[in-house]
Amino acid sequence: MKVFKKNWLWLFLIFDVFLAILAFQLYSPSDAQGDDKPPLHKVADKEIKAVTAKPSQDSPDKKKTKVKKQKVLIDAPQVMQNPELARGCEVTSLDMMLQDAGVDVDKMTLANKIKKVPFKKNGVRGNPNDGFVGNMATFSESGLGVYHGPLADLAEKYLPNRIIDMTGQSFDSVIDQLKKGIPVVVITNYTFKPIPESHFRTWHTASGDVKVTYDQHAVLITGFDDDSIYFNNPLGGKNVKTDRNEFVEAWKQLGKQAISYRK
């Protein structure tokens, strides 16, 4: 009996030590999460901060970066070249521009005053840089048109020291005028888009070689937006809308000719 009690006491003591070691292992802070791991509440806090710091796709800051389309449209007078002036698109476009500037003038007066050169003299063709080539009034006689120089010279008589010949400049100069509320006369072609090189001819004139096309046309540009150009067409239509890129390329083919005025 004494031996049994003695053995029982030792077993009880060993069992208590075992329980103490097991409890220490289970509830130790370092072993529960690992020596190199932060407490769970700190990890959760970092995750919450990371989520709240991420901006929403619909945040106000992102909406502010959206660029609004810009549009300018000028209410300039509309004048038709027909029936009096079959080839009078240039002087009619100039008439619209001068009327917009407040000048009391009409297309027939401008047609009479524009400098003119024969369509052909002694076998040599006329040069549109020198004046209107041929007959302006009818297709029954030979004719072509006129370029920026004689047009600007004629406009100068009505708006002295206020005419701007922007020929050769980038289309940005045209846009700058439109932003000021001032329309611009340009030389282009009647399709308002690039035409094949086969539609052009080089004339050997008394004043030098010149590139021409019978597709030539002139209009008064009255506005623009990101994708389009608006113009008054002397053949018909006020603030006609056309593709901006195509219009600019067609304008370049005719030598970037543009005329406007200062207010």
Summary of the structure (lengths in Angstrom):
residues: 263
radius of gyration: 41.2
end to end distance: 127.4
largest distance: 152.6
contacts: 745
relative contact order: 0.14
helix: 39%
strand: 21%
